[in-house]
């Protein structure tokens, strides 16, 4: 944790230079593999082998789109979130593996607001942001899954394939599947956290906005089901490695 804080402090002088006039992060600060760490993180977590293969463009995009769906939404409101988003902090908190559905509500109420309507607006914004992100991630996940299906079949026919190459291919397929599962689990846990926050708000500060939040939350549940990132009945944590697991 001290290393993370040191990295953040070193980044402080450049925070003012992160954005262009249009609010976009400067292209010179971006790196192609800023979220490459996600693969080793999840394979190590579940005892799978790591692949030495370079990321394809689609696999890189998969990780870039996965990150904001894994990072807790309340983390994205903090001053260092832009550093995390573009890989400048090197930060991944181990607490992200252990989800507490009450944490989102606690963080929300920890930031005082003059009007309780602000809390409803914040909750609605976070759910809508997730809804916008689910579709693009799911589409890329399907592309990666299709590529891995072909890769898996090709392993039987490619001549002169070394054991090392075979192992790296199998490891990469497992890695891609684990990332899709990780996002699915994160999204499901978010729905629980958002529902918990909504129930608390209804008791603390009833508002007509509650109905709108509930509609958006139901849409999120439907979007997760439509994304089909994990086969029905498939276990999490996963048992053993294997090929692509994103369903159609």
DOFI-247176 format. One record per residue (C-alpha): x negated, z negated, y negated. Coordinates in pm, whole numbers. Last residue first. Layout:
BEGIN
+--------+--------+--------+
|      X |      Z |      Y |
+--------+--------+--------+
|      X |      Z |      Y |
...
+--------+--------+--------+
% end
This chain:
BEGIN
+--------+--------+--------+
|      X |      Z |      Y |
+--------+--------+--------+
|   2418 |   2708 |   1657 |
|   2214 |   2410 |   1769 |
|   1877 |   2287 |   1649 |
|   1685 |   2153 |   1949 |
|   1385 |   2383 |   1980 |
|   1144 |   2315 |   2267 |
|   1029 |   2001 |   2436 |
|    897 |   1651 |   2394 |
|   1012 |   1339 |   2571 |
|   1310 |   1119 |   2493 |
|   1420 |   1152 |   2132 |
|   1501 |    842 |   1923 |
|   1773 |    954 |   1909 |
|   1955 |   1090 |   2211 |
|   2145 |   1422 |   2226 |
|   2517 |   1371 |   2278 |
|   2606 |   1667 |   2061 |
|   2303 |   1883 |   1991 |
|   2106 |   1788 |   1675 |
|   2089 |   1984 |   1350 |
|   2449 |   2095 |   1382 |
|   2473 |   2194 |   1012 |
|   2852 |   2204 |   1048 |
|   2859 |   1836 |   1147 |
|   2643 |   1741 |    850 |
|   2857 |   1951 |    617 |
|   3175 |   1782 |    743 |
|   3028 |   1437 |    681 |
|   2921 |   1547 |    333 |
|   3269 |   1679 |    260 |
|   3411 |   1340 |    358 |
|   3170 |   1181 |    111 |
|   3282 |   1419 |   -164 |
|   3646 |   1332 |    -99 |
|   3565 |    959 |    -98 |
|   3380 |    988 |   -429 |
|   3679 |   1164 |   -585 |
|   3917 |    895 |   -459 |
|   3693 |    618 |   -594 |
|   3698 |    778 |   -938 |
|   4047 |    632 |   -991 |
|   3869 |    298 |  -1034 |
|   3856 |    -47 |   -875 |
|   3555 |   -250 |   -995 |
|   3420 |   -516 |   -760 |
|   3639 |   -443 |   -457 |
|   3639 |    -64 |   -485 |
|   3271 |    -76 |   -577 |
|   3181 |   -264 |   -259 |
|   3371 |    -14 |    -44 |
|   3200 |    276 |   -222 |
|   2856 |    124 |   -169 |
|   2917 |     78 |    205 |
|   3046 |    437 |    228 |
|   2733 |    562 |     53 |
|   2511 |    362 |    289 |
|   2693 |    482 |    601 |
|   2682 |    842 |    477 |
|   2314 |    796 |    404 |
|   2250 |    685 |    762 |
|   2402 |   1008 |    890 |
|   2185 |   1210 |    654 |
|   1868 |   1029 |    759 |
|   1949 |   1080 |   1127 |
|   2004 |   1452 |   1075 |
|   1686 |   1481 |    869 |
|   1483 |   1312 |   1142 |
|   1643 |   1532 |   1408 |
|   1537 |   1844 |   1221 |
|   1187 |   1698 |   1178 |
|   1172 |   1613 |   1548 |
|   1263 |   1968 |   1643 |
|    985 |   2115 |   1430 |
|    732 |   1873 |   1583 |
|    847 |   1948 |   1938 |
|    799 |   2320 |   1879 |
|    459 |   2253 |   1720 |
|    347 |   2043 |   2017 |
|    448 |   2312 |   2266 |
|    249 |   2572 |   2073 |
|    -53 |   2343 |   2036 |
|    -51 |   2266 |   2408 |
|    -35 |   2633 |   2504 |
|   -319 |   2716 |   2266 |
|   -532 |   2436 |   2412 |
|   -449 |   2535 |   2770 |
|   -574 |   2886 |   2687 |
|   -341 |   3185 |   2690 |
|   -518 |   3479 |   2854 |
|   -192 |   3668 |   2900 |
|    128 |   3594 |   2710 |
|    426 |   3608 |   2949 |
|    544 |   3256 |   3012 |
|    452 |   3127 |   2666 |
|    661 |   3407 |   2516 |
|    983 |   3234 |   2613 |
|    890 |   2920 |   2417 |
|    778 |   3125 |   2118 |
|   1106 |   3316 |   2116 |
|   1304 |   2991 |   2122 |
|   1065 |   2857 |   1857 |
|   1145 |   3145 |   1623 |
|   1517 |   3083 |   1670 |
|   1467 |   2714 |   1590 |
|   1270 |   2799 |   1277 |
|   1550 |   3028 |   1157 |
|   1809 |   2764 |   1242 |
|   1616 |   2500 |   1049 |
|   1595 |   2735 |    751 |
|   1975 |   2766 |    742 |
|   2024 |   2392 |    794 |
|   1791 |   2307 |    505 |
|   1972 |   2543 |    269 |
|   2312 |   2401 |    369 |
|   2224 |   2031 |    347 |
|   2072 |   2039 |     -2 |
|   2389 |   2088 |   -209 |
|   2571 |   1819 |    -14 |
|   2282 |   1579 |    -71 |
|   2298 |   1634 |   -446 |
|   2674 |   1585 |   -435 |
|   2635 |   1249 |   -261 |
|   2377 |   1132 |   -516 |
|   2587 |   1245 |   -812 |
|   2902 |   1074 |   -683 |
|   2718 |    747 |   -636 |
|   2570 |    767 |   -986 |
|   2908 |    851 |  -1140 |
|   3075 |    564 |   -957 |
|   2805 |    327 |  -1080 |
|   2840 |    453 |  -1436 |
|   3215 |    390 |  -1418 |
|   3120 |     21 |  -1400 |
|   3043 |     46 |  -1770 |
|   2758 |   -119 |  -1958 |
|   2525 |    -63 |  -1663 |
|   2268 |   -297 |  -1508 |
|   2020 |   -147 |  -1259 |
|   2007 |   -396 |   -972 |
|   2362 |   -288 |   -884 |
|   2239 |     50 |   -760 |
|   1937 |    -90 |   -579 |
|   2152 |   -341 |   -391 |
|   2405 |    -71 |   -305 |
|   2134 |    158 |   -164 |
|   1974 |   -130 |     27 |
|   2298 |   -229 |    204 |
|   2266 |     50 |    461 |
|   1923 |    -75 |    564 |
|   1725 |    201 |    732 |
|   1399 |    128 |    908 |
|   1178 |    437 |    919 |
|   1172 |    458 |    539 |
|   1007 |    114 |    538 |
|    685 |    287 |    642 |
|    655 |    420 |    289 |
|    506 |    766 |    252 |
|    300 |    817 |    -60 |
|     27 |   1077 |   -100 |
|     84 |   1038 |   -473 |
|     44 |   1400 |   -582 |
|    251 |   1547 |   -299 |
|    485 |   1740 |   -521 |
|    798 |   1538 |   -451 |
|    606 |   1211 |   -437 |
|    463 |   1259 |   -786 |
|    808 |   1359 |   -912 |
|    947 |   1038 |   -764 |
|    692 |    822 |   -951 |
|    927 |    729 |  -1235 |
|   1204 |    615 |  -1005 |
|   1537 |    790 |   -950 |
|   1424 |    963 |   -632 |
|   1355 |    627 |   -465 |
|   1725 |    544 |   -493 |
|   1806 |    853 |   -286 |
|   1590 |    737 |      6 |
|   1329 |   1005 |     92 |
|   1449 |   1187 |    401 |
|   1683 |   1448 |    251 |
|   1442 |   1505 |    -39 |
|   1162 |   1578 |    214 |
|   1347 |   1810 |    450 |
|   1354 |   2107 |    213 |
|    974 |   2107 |    178 |
|    932 |   2050 |    551 |
|   1152 |   2343 |    649 |
|    985 |   2558 |    382 |
|    648 |   2501 |    550 |
|    795 |   2586 |    889 |
|    942 |   2906 |    745 |
|    612 |   3012 |    589 |
|    434 |   2943 |    917 |
|    233 |   2622 |    942 |
|   -119 |   2638 |   1079 |
|   -161 |   2547 |   1448 |
|   -340 |   2219 |   1521 |
|    -29 |   2066 |   1676 |
|     12 |   1692 |   1714 |
|    105 |   1535 |   2048 |
|    411 |   1314 |   2070 |
|    423 |    935 |   2064 |
|    746 |    897 |   1869 |
|    602 |    778 |   1536 |
|    290 |    985 |   1580 |
|    503 |   1296 |   1610 |
|    705 |   1197 |   1303 |
|    407 |   1132 |   1074 |
|    200 |   1424 |   1206 |
|    484 |   1664 |   1119 |
|    573 |   1507 |    784 |
|    214 |   1529 |    657 |
|    260 |   1903 |    594 |
|    469 |   1809 |    292 |
|    230 |   1928 |     22 |
|    119 |   2225 |    229 |
|    152 |   2514 |    -16 |
|     34 |   2308 |   -312 |
|    193 |   2278 |   -654 |
|     23 |   2148 |   -966 |
|    -75 |   2496 |  -1090 |
|    289 |   2604 |  -1061 |
|    386 |   2355 |  -1335 |
|    684 |   2146 |  -1238 |
|    999 |   2277 |  -1403 |
|   1156 |   2109 |  -1705 |
|   1203 |   2431 |  -1901 |
|    918 |   2348 |  -2139 |
|    690 |   2301 |  -1839 |
|    669 |   1974 |  -1651 |
|    384 |   1775 |  -1501 |
|    178 |   1734 |  -1819 |
|    325 |   1402 |  -1925 |
|    266 |   1267 |  -1578 |
|   -102 |   1366 |  -1597 |
|   -244 |   1039 |  -1727 |
|    -44 |    838 |  -1469 |
|   -185 |   1014 |  -1163 |
|   -476 |    772 |  -1120 |
|   -227 |    487 |  -1131 |
|    -25 |    652 |   -854 |
|   -329 |    694 |   -634 |
|   -423 |    331 |   -683 |
|    -72 |    217 |   -595 |
|    -79 |    420 |   -273 |
|   -419 |    279 |   -179 |
|   -292 |    -74 |   -237 |
|      0 |      0 |      0 |
+--------+--------+--------+
% end
